[in-house]
Amino acid sequence: MALRVIQVGVGGFGTGWTKRVHQPAQAVKDAGGTEMAAMVDVNEAVLKQRAQELGLSESCCFTDLDKALATVRADAVLNVTPPAAHKAVTLKAFEARLHVLTEKPLSDSMRDAKVQVAASKKHRRILMVSQNYRFRRWARTIRQILVEKRVGEASNAVVRFAKAPNFPGSFRLKMDFPLVVDMSIHHFDLMRYILGAEPQTVYARSWNPPWSWFAGDPCCMATFGMSNGVNVLYDGSWVTRTRETGWDGEWRVECSEGVIELRGDKVFMARFGQPEQEVPLVSLPAENQDYSLVEFLACLADGREPETSGRDNLASLAMVFATLDSIRSGRLKHVKV
């Protein structure tokens, strides 16, 4: 029987999730499948539009989560609200004995993130964060190369991210640190996953160029010291004027016997003294949010903790807040969960 999902937040980025839940990919169907039990949003017009697009009855649309929880039978909540609203939605879901798959970041504060993780343990419900960038073939491929030590031990890495999204009407335009808080956690989480290490220190600066359309700082440079001795330089911008990267960014990992690079969606490896070669990407049943759903369904079926559980995600979120502390203080900061 398919997992019955209440999606909270169906405008903007939530649009892609509604289609995935209502019309799941084959890999999601193979894992058990999903169906839309209800949609919740404060905007009635958006709710009506989503229902029409998906061919759903407006009876499954609610402007109040409490009413949806009391009205429909469901197994899980998909939380696609802004970060500041995550805690309230997630706690209500747990109190109703539902599991939660939430968009990143888990919260806009470490305190509220830890409250959600504690509630997950208390109610014995799964809390998974959709850190979907981990669930991409290139990331799995670079991780495999490093685990197998095909170019020796990693020493340092550089991550360059450069995009220029407009986000018309989005809450991101008004945030103090939109890049770091809303976007960089994808890259920070990837650092942990790809390098198989935890962050220890960070030194960072941020700024807002004169041509920026953001109220807060859309640019950041940060240096992380990881637990395995690897140093990572992060260079990020949401207002670049030329040569944009993909959303994954461009990665270069220097190792004792060579180098690994992500350029576009392709992985390249070069051993010392040998020509560069493109590395075939590993096989996955799905990628991105589809894989998030596959992992979520598998965890429910197996009773195990998700790879990107709320508990695990605290370390990635800690990188965000340590980065903000460093920016504000102008000092090196220790990353503490």
SVG drawing of the C-alpha trace seen along z (x, -y; Angstrom):
<svg xmlns="http://www.w3.org/2000/svg" viewBox="-14 -49 69 53">
<polyline fill="none" stroke="black" stroke-width="0.4" points="0.0,0.0 1.4,-3.4 2.5,-5.9 -0.2,-8.5 1.4,-11.9 0.3,-15.3 2.4,-17.9 2.6,-21.2 3.7,-24.0 2.8,-23.6 3.8,-26.9 7.2,-27.7 9.6,-24.9 6.8,-22.8 5.4,-22.5 8.0,-19.9 7.3,-17.8 3.5,-17.7 4.2,-16.1 6.6,-13.6 4.3,-12.6 1.1,-12.3 2.9,-10.8 5.9,-9.0 8.8,-7.8 9.2,-4.1 11.9,-3.8 9.6,-5.3 6.8,-2.9 9.2,0.0 10.0,-1.1 6.3,-1.2 5.0,-4.3 3.3,-7.5 0.0,-9.2 -1.2,-12.6 -3.5,-12.4 -3.8,-16.2 -2.2,-19.5 -1.8,-22.3 -0.9,-25.9 -1.9,-29.4 -2.5,-30.5 -5.9,-29.2 -5.3,-30.2 -2.1,-28.2 -3.9,-25.2 -6.7,-25.4 -4.1,-25.7 -2.1,-22.7 -5.3,-20.6 -6.3,-21.5 -2.9,-20.7 -2.9,-17.2 -6.5,-16.4 -7.2,-16.2 -10.4,-17.2 -10.3,-20.5 -11.6,-18.5 -8.0,-17.4 -6.9,-21.1 -6.5,-22.7 -5.2,-26.1 -4.8,-24.7 -2.5,-21.7 -4.5,-20.8 -7.7,-20.4 -5.9,-18.3 -4.5,-16.0 -7.9,-15.6 -9.7,-15.0 -7.6,-12.7 -5.8,-9.4 -2.1,-9.7 1.3,-8.1 3.7,-11.0 4.1,-14.7 6.3,-16.3 7.4,-19.6 8.2,-22.2 7.6,-25.3 10.2,-28.1 12.9,-27.1 11.4,-29.2 8.1,-27.2 9.7,-23.7 9.6,-23.1 5.9,-23.8 4.9,-21.6 7.2,-18.7 6.1,-18.7 2.4,-18.6 3.2,-15.7 4.9,-13.7 2.1,-14.4 -0.2,-12.9 2.1,-9.8 3.2,-10.6 6.7,-10.4 8.4,-13.5 10.4,-14.1 11.5,-17.8 13.2,-20.2 16.5,-21.6 17.6,-23.4 16.2,-21.5 15.6,-24.8 16.7,-28.4 18.3,-27.7 20.3,-24.9 18.0,-25.0 14.8,-24.3 16.6,-21.7 17.6,-19.8 14.0,-20.1 12.8,-18.3 15.4,-15.6 14.5,-15.0 10.8,-14.8 11.6,-12.3 13.2,-10.1 10.5,-10.6 7.7,-9.7 9.7,-7.0 9.0,-8.6 11.4,-9.0 12.7,-12.5 14.6,-12.7 16.0,-15.8 16.0,-15.9 19.7,-16.6 19.1,-15.5 22.5,-16.7 24.0,-13.6 21.7,-11.5 23.4,-12.3 25.5,-9.9 28.5,-12.2 28.7,-12.6 28.4,-8.8 31.2,-8.4 33.7,-10.8 33.0,-9.3 33.7,-5.8 37.0,-7.0 38.1,-8.3 37.0,-5.3 38.9,-3.0 41.9,-5.4 42.3,-5.3 44.3,-8.5 45.5,-8.1 44.5,-10.1 42.7,-13.4 44.6,-16.5 42.5,-19.6 39.5,-20.5 38.1,-23.6 34.3,-24.1 33.3,-26.9 29.6,-27.8 28.3,-30.6 24.7,-31.2 22.4,-34.2 18.8,-33.2 16.2,-36.0 13.7,-34.3 10.9,-36.8 8.8,-37.4 10.8,-34.8 11.6,-35.1 15.3,-34.5 15.5,-38.1 15.0,-39.4 17.3,-37.1 20.5,-38.4 22.6,-35.6 20.6,-34.0 23.4,-32.0 24.8,-30.5 21.5,-29.8 19.4,-28.5 21.8,-27.1 25.3,-26.4 24.1,-23.6 23.8,-21.5 27.5,-22.0 28.5,-21.7 26.6,-18.4 28.4,-17.2 31.7,-18.0 30.9,-15.7 29.6,-12.9 32.2,-13.0 35.2,-13.4 33.8,-11.0 34.8,-13.4 33.2,-15.8 33.9,-19.6 36.0,-21.0 36.8,-24.6 35.7,-27.4 36.9,-30.9 34.5,-32.8 33.6,-36.2 30.5,-37.3 29.5,-40.4 26.8,-42.0 28.1,-43.4 26.7,-46.8 24.8,-45.1 23.1,-42.6 19.3,-42.2 19.4,-40.6 18.9,-42.6 21.5,-40.4 24.8,-38.9 24.6,-36.5 28.4,-35.9 30.7,-33.9 34.2,-32.5 34.9,-30.0 37.7,-27.6 36.8,-24.4 39.2,-22.1 37.8,-18.6 38.4,-15.8 40.6,-13.8 42.9,-16.7 41.5,-17.8 41.1,-21.5 38.2,-22.8 37.9,-26.2 34.4,-27.2 33.7,-30.1 30.0,-30.8 27.9,-33.5 24.3,-33.9 24.9,-37.1 27.6,-36.1 27.8,-38.1 29.3,-35.5 30.3,-31.8 27.7,-30.2 28.3,-26.8 25.6,-24.1 23.8,-23.9 26.3,-21.3 29.1,-23.7 32.6,-22.8 34.7,-20.5 38.4,-19.8 39.9,-17.3 43.7,-17.2 45.0,-13.8 48.4,-12.2 48.5,-10.5 46.4,-12.7 43.3,-14.8 39.5,-14.4 37.3,-17.1 33.6,-17.6 33.0,-19.8 29.4,-20.2 27.9,-16.8 31.0,-14.8 33.7,-13.4 37.3,-13.4 40.3,-11.8 44.0,-12.2 46.8,-10.2 50.2,-11.8 52.1,-11.4 49.1,-10.0 46.5,-11.6 43.2,-12.7 40.2,-10.3 36.5,-10.7 35.1,-8.3 31.9,-6.4 29.2,-7.4 27.9,-4.8 24.4,-3.4 21.5,-4.6 17.8,-3.6 16.9,-7.3 18.5,-10.7 17.7,-13.9 14.3,-14.2 13.2,-10.9 16.0,-9.2 15.0,-11.1 11.5,-9.5 13.1,-6.1 15.3,-6.3 12.4,-7.6 10.2,-4.6 13.0,-2.1 13.6,-3.4 10.0,-3.1 9.9,0.4 13.1,1.5 12.7,-0.5 16.2,-2.0 17.5,-5.6 17.8,-7.5 21.2,-8.4 20.3,-12.0 18.3,-11.8 17.6,-14.8 20.2,-13.6 22.9,-13.3 21.9,-16.6 22.7,-18.5 26.4,-18.3 25.7,-19.9 23.5,-22.6 26.2,-23.3 28.5,-24.2 26.0,-26.8 25.8,-28.4 29.5,-28.2 30.0,-30.0 27.6,-32.7 29.4,-33.1 32.7,-33.4 31.3,-36.0 29.9,-38.1 32.9,-37.9 35.7,-37.9 37.3,-35.0 38.0,-31.3 35.2,-29.3 34.9,-25.7 32.0,-23.7 29.9,-22.3 26.8,-20.2"/>
</svg>
